[in-house]
Amino acid sequence: MDFAIPGICKLEFSMGAHGMQWKSGTTEVERVSCQARLLGVKPRWNISTINGVQILESHQAWNELLKCK
């Protein structure tokens, strides 16, 4: 996937708490802490893909993040 698209950035998290809390039913990040804050994630950002899997709803984001543990 080409990440040279304006408004899209690729972030790589290490093992441990990712530090993102998102609004239920959406992919919009509501609060950041831990790694997310250190990587520069901001509230109101949206999660678009995790490991190349397109994310459309919050439950998909959670399931894909669990696979990465």
Buried (B, 14 or more C-beta within 10 A) or exposed (E): EEEEEEEEEEEEBEEEEBBBEBEEEBBEBEEBEBBBEEBEBEEEBBBBBBEEEEBEEBEBBEEBBEEEE
